[in-house]
């Protein structure tokens, strides 16, 4: 009797998270000799616990699955549910009872660090119970901070969006070139500055905006920042500065915390916002020039207007590879990207032990950050540029992109 597989999505969506879903679903549907039904968890593991799931095979009989491939956001819905640390918690036998009811042989979870924690716990429980179910993680995060992989699906498109938007902001700021002004662009990145670093792609020439780029990997000195801004204004009257939301003083305090209290989410992560606004007020107070802050916010991860062809193709391939790995007997693994070379760009796929991936973060290497922490070195360009390449033609109706919506 053929077994079934199930896939879910978790955490913050990206522009290509559904590309990975498409990869898992299409490969599962294609492998009719080994796989019966391809199920999708609605709202991740949390929704599945409430009995919410759907048959993704039905989408393969219509054009809907093809639309899913280029739809931003999480088609199946997401969650931020943390499984208990104690593997003896009653939630685990309940989950495996539900897996048994659906005759599940393989479980796929598309997500970031916390999602890999879920894969780790489920695979360890399966080993403890001698369950044959295989658990595979499919990476996803615009933060690009997962270890054991060169990069993650979602990062390339988000980097392309950031670079394009910062370029547009820089052009807008330049129209009043007869008066000094500062524009501070706040970009996502709690502990890793990969996305903010990509803003350097907006530069057209040496010394072009954004002149200053600050990442959370380096302690942020407010006095040194003001000095750098004042100095840069002498040659760039319409200065653009890019900062990660998670810039900090190096002593455990985020810059945004200097302005207000910061709440936490269900995983205990601080909900960061306001670093740009805080620095806006600081520049206004210290230098007295015209200044504004722009928070790119959710658009960084949900916009598909600048979808990277490389990013989308790799997201799909990650989903396909995950199914192939599970059918080959692998479990407790995450799909990884292995860069063979940057010029010309070549990539291969593999897997790594999810237990050494979850709850760890990969920061931007210090050799790619200038000594004073205010800029990124040109060596970073060879790393990031290939991930942003290629255009994706979206299906449209009356000039508006067509997306898939779960009903």
C-alpha positions in Angstrom: 0.0 0.0 0.0 1.4 3.4 -1.0 2.1 5.9 1.8 1.2 9.6 1.9 3.3 12.7 2.6 2.5 15.9 4.3 4.0 19.4 4.0 3.6 22.6 6.1 4.9 26.2 6.2 5.9 28.1 9.3 7.3 31.5 10.4 7.5 34.7 8.3 6.7 34.1 4.6 8.9 35.1 1.7 8.4 35.9 -1.9 9.3 32.3 -2.9 8.2 30.1 0.1 5.4 28.8 -2.2 8.0 27.9 -4.7 9.3 25.3 -2.3 5.7 24.2 -1.6 5.2 23.8 -5.3 8.4 21.7 -5.5 7.3 19.4 -2.7 3.8 19.0 -4.1 4.7 18.6 -7.7 7.4 16.0 -7.0 5.0 14.2 -4.6 2.3 14.1 -7.2 4.7 13.0 -9.9 6.0 10.0 -7.8 2.8 8.0 -8.2 4.7 4.7 -7.9 5.7 5.5 -4.2 3.4 8.3 -3.0 -0.4 8.2 -2.6 -1.7 11.6 -1.4 0.1 14.8 -0.9 -1.4 16.6 2.1 -0.8 20.2 3.1 -1.1 21.4 6.8 -3.1 24.5 7.1 -1.4 27.0 9.5 1.5 24.7 10.0 1.9 22.2 12.9 -0.4 24.2 15.0 -3.3 24.0 12.5 -2.6 20.3 11.9 -3.0 19.7 15.7 -6.5 21.1 15.3 -7.2 18.8 12.4 -6.7 21.4 9.6 -5.2 20.0 6.4 -6.0 19.7 2.7 -5.3 17.5 -0.3 -2.8 19.3 -2.5 -3.2 16.7 -5.3 -6.4 18.5 -6.3 -4.3 21.6 -7.2 -2.3 19.5 -9.6 -5.4 18.9 -11.7 -6.0 22.6 -12.3 -3.8 25.6 -13.0 -3.9 26.5 -9.3 -0.7 24.7 -8.5 1.2 26.6 -11.2 -0.2 29.9 -9.7 1.0 28.8 -6.2 4.6 28.7 -7.6 4.8 32.5 -8.0 2.4 33.5 -5.2 4.1 35.4 -2.3 3.1 34.7 1.3 2.4 31.2 2.7 -0.4 29.6 0.6 -1.1 27.0 3.3 -1.0 29.7 6.1 1.7 29.9 8.7 2.2 29.7 12.5 4.7 30.5 15.2 4.0 27.5 17.3 6.9 26.1 19.4 6.8 22.4 20.3 7.6 21.5 23.9 11.2 20.8 24.8 10.1 17.8 26.7 9.7 14.9 24.3 7.4 13.2 26.8 4.8 15.9 26.4 1.4 14.6 25.3 1.5 16.7 22.1 4.0 14.3 20.5 1.9 11.1 20.7 -1.1 13.1 19.5 0.8 14.3 16.5 2.0 10.8 15.6 -1.5 9.5 16.1 -2.7 12.0 13.5 0.2 11.0 11.2 -0.9 7.4 11.5 -4.5 8.2 10.6 -3.3 9.8 7.4 -0.8 7.0 6.7 2.0 9.5 6.5 5.5 8.3 5.6 7.3 11.7 5.2 6.8 15.1 6.8 8.2 18.3 5.2 8.4 21.7 7.0 9.3 24.8 5.1 10.7 27.5 7.3 13.5 29.1 9.1 15.4 28.5 12.4 12.4 27.9 14.6 10.9 25.6 11.9 14.0 23.5 11.9 13.7 23.2 15.7 10.3 21.6 15.0 11.8 19.2 12.5 14.6 18.4 15.0 12.1 17.5 17.8 9.8 15.5 15.6 12.7 13.5 14.1 14.2 12.8 17.6 10.8 11.7 18.9 10.4 9.4 15.9 13.8 7.9 16.6 12.8 7.4 20.3 9.6 5.6 19.3 11.2 3.7 16.4 8.8 5.4 14.0 9.6 5.0 10.3 8.3 8.5 9.4 10.9 10.7 7.8 11.3 14.4 8.7 12.9 16.8 6.3 13.3 20.6 6.7 13.2 22.9 3.6 15.0 26.2 4.3 13.3 29.5 4.0 14.2 33.0 5.4 15.0 36.4 4.0 17.4 36.7 6.9 19.8 34.2 5.3 21.0 33.2 8.7 20.7 29.4 8.7 24.0 27.6 9.2 25.3 24.7 7.0 23.9 26.2 3.8 25.4 28.8 1.5 22.2 30.8 1.5 18.4 30.4 1.8 15.4 30.6 -0.5 13.8 34.0 -0.1 17.0 35.9 0.5 17.8 36.6 -3.2 14.4 38.1 -4.0 14.3 40.2 -0.8 17.9 41.4 -1.5 16.8 42.4 -5.0 13.8 44.2 -3.6 16.0 46.1 -1.0 18.6 47.1 -3.6 15.9 48.3 -6.0 13.9 50.2 -3.4 17.0 51.9 -1.9 18.1 52.9 -5.4 14.6 54.5 -5.8 14.8 56.2 -2.4 18.3 57.6 -3.3 17.0 59.1 -6.5 14.1 60.6 -4.7 16.3 62.1 -2.0 18.6 63.7 -4.7 16.0 66.0 -6.2 16.6 68.7 -3.5 20.4 68.8 -3.9 20.7 72.4 -2.8 20.0 71.5 0.8 21.4 68.9 3.2 19.2 66.0 4.1 19.5 62.5 5.6 17.3 59.5 4.8 17.6 56.5 7.1 16.3 53.2 5.7 15.5 50.6 8.3 15.8 47.0 6.9 14.9 43.6 8.5 17.6 41.7 10.3 17.6 41.0 14.0 21.0 39.5 14.6 22.2 39.0 11.0 22.7 41.9 8.5 22.6 39.9 5.3 19.6 41.8 3.9 20.9 45.2 4.9 24.2 44.4 3.3 22.4 43.9 0.0 21.6 47.6 -0.1 25.1 48.2 -1.4 23.9 46.8 -4.8 22.0 50.1 -5.1 25.2 52.0 -5.7 26.0 53.1 -9.2 29.6 54.3 -8.5 32.1 54.7 -5.7 30.8 57.0 -3.0 27.2 56.7 -4.3 24.2 56.2 -1.9 23.8 54.5 0.4 27.1 55.9 1.7 26.7 54.3 5.2 25.5 50.8 6.0 25.3 49.4 9.5 24.8 45.8 10.5 24.0 44.2 13.9 27.2 42.1 13.7 29.2 45.2 14.8 28.5 47.3 18.0 26.8 50.6 17.1 28.3 53.7 18.6 25.9 56.6 18.4 28.5 59.3 18.7 30.6 57.7 16.0 27.5 57.5 13.8 26.8 61.2 14.1 30.4 62.0 13.2 30.2 59.8 10.1 26.9 61.4 9.0 28.3 64.9 9.5 31.5 64.0 7.5 29.5 62.3 4.7 27.2 65.3 4.3 30.2 67.4 3.2 30.4 65.4 -0.1 26.9 63.9 -0.3 24.3 66.5 0.6 21.4 64.1 0.2 22.7 61.3 2.3 21.1 57.8 2.5 22.0 55.5 5.4 20.9 51.9 5.6 20.6 50.1 9.0 19.5 46.7 10.2 16.5 46.8 12.6 18.7 44.9 15.1 21.7 47.3 15.4 22.8 47.2 19.0 25.3 48.8 21.4 27.3 45.6 21.7 26.2 45.2 25.3 22.9 43.5 24.8 20.7 46.5 24.1 19.1 47.1 20.7 19.2 50.8 19.6 15.4 50.8 19.3 15.3 50.1 23.0 16.8 53.5 23.7 13.5 55.0 22.6 10.9 52.6 24.0 10.1 49.3 25.6 10.2 46.3 23.2 7.8 43.4 23.4 8.5 39.7 22.6 6.8 37.1 20.4 5.8 33.6 21.3 9.4 32.3 20.8 10.7 35.0 23.2 12.3 37.0 20.4 12.2 40.8 20.9 9.9 42.5 18.3 12.1 45.1 16.9 10.9 48.3 15.4 11.9 52.0 15.6 15.7 52.0 15.2 15.3 54.2 12.2 13.0 56.6 13.9 15.3 56.8 16.9 18.2 57.7 14.7 16.1 60.2 12.8 15.5 62.1 16.0 19.1 61.7 17.1 20.4 63.3 13.8 17.7 66.0 14.0 18.8 66.9 17.5 22.6 66.7 17.0 22.9 68.1 13.5 19.8 70.1 12.9 19.5 69.0 9.2 16.4 67.7 7.4 16.0 64.0 8.2 13.5 61.3 7.7 13.4 57.5 8.3 11.8 54.9 6.1 11.0 51.4 7.4 10.7 48.9 4.6 8.7 46.6 6.9 6.8 43.6 5.4 7.2 44.6 1.8 10.8 43.2 1.9 9.5 39.7 2.3 6.1 39.7 0.6 6.8 41.7 -2.6 7.2 39.6 -5.8 7.5 42.6 -8.1 11.3 42.0 -8.2 11.2 38.3 -8.0 14.6 36.7 -8.7 14.6 33.9 -11.2 17.5 32.2 -9.5 15.8 32.5 -6.1 12.5 31.0 -7.4 14.2 28.2 -9.2 16.3 27.2 -6.2 13.2 27.4 -3.9 11.4 24.9 -6.2 14.5 22.7 -6.5 14.8 22.6 -2.7 11.3 21.3 -2.4 11.9 18.6 -5.1 15.2 17.6 -3.5 13.5 17.3 -0.1 11.0 14.7 -1.4 13.8 12.8 -3.1 15.9 12.8 0.1 13.0 11.4 2.1 12.3 8.7 -0.5 16.0 7.8 -0.3 15.6 7.2 3.4 16.9 10.4 4.9 15.4 11.9 8.1 16.2 14.6 10.6 17.9 16.6 7.8 17.5 20.0 6.2 18.1 20.6 2.5 21.3 22.7 2.0 22.7 24.8 -0.9 26.3 24.1 -1.9 27.9 26.9 -4.0 30.4 25.3 -6.3 31.5 28.7 -7.7 30.3 32.3 -8.0 31.5 33.2 -11.5 29.9 31.6 -13.4 27.4 30.7 -10.7 27.0 27.0 -10.0 25.0 25.4 -7.2 24.3 21.9 -6.0 22.0 20.5 -3.3 22.6 18.3 -0.2 21.4 17.7 3.3 22.7 18.4 6.8 21.8 17.2 10.2 19.0 19.5 11.4 20.1 19.2 15.0 23.2 21.2 14.3 21.2 23.8 12.4 18.3 24.7 14.6 18.7 27.5 17.1 21.9 28.8 15.5 22.5 31.9 13.4 24.9 32.7 10.7 26.1 36.3 10.6 27.8 38.3 7.8 31.5 37.4 8.0 33.5 40.2 9.6 35.9 40.3 6.7 33.0 41.6 4.6 32.4 44.5 7.0 34.7 47.6 7.1 36.8 48.1 10.2 34.7 51.0 11.5 31.5 49.1 10.9 29.9 51.7 8.6 30.1 49.9 5.3 30.4 46.6 3.4 33.4 45.5 1.3 33.2 44.8 -2.4 33.9 41.1 -1.8 30.3 40.7 -0.7 29.1 41.6 -4.2 30.4 38.3 -5.7 28.4 36.4 -3.0 25.1 38.2 -3.3 24.8 39.3 -7.0 24.2 35.8 -8.5 21.3 35.3 -6.1 19.4 38.3 -7.4 19.6 37.5 -11.1 16.9 36.9 -13.6 13.3 38.1 -14.1 10.1 36.1 -13.5 7.2 36.8 -15.7 4.1 36.6 -13.5 0.7 35.5 -14.8 -1.6 38.5 -15.0 -5.2 39.5 -15.6 -5.8 43.1 -16.8 -2.2 43.8 -16.0 -2.5 42.7 -12.4 -0.6 39.7 -11.2 -2.7 36.5 -10.6 -2.1 34.8 -7.2 -3.4 31.6 -5.7 -5.6 31.9 -2.7 -6.5 29.0 -0.5 -10.3 28.7 -0.2 
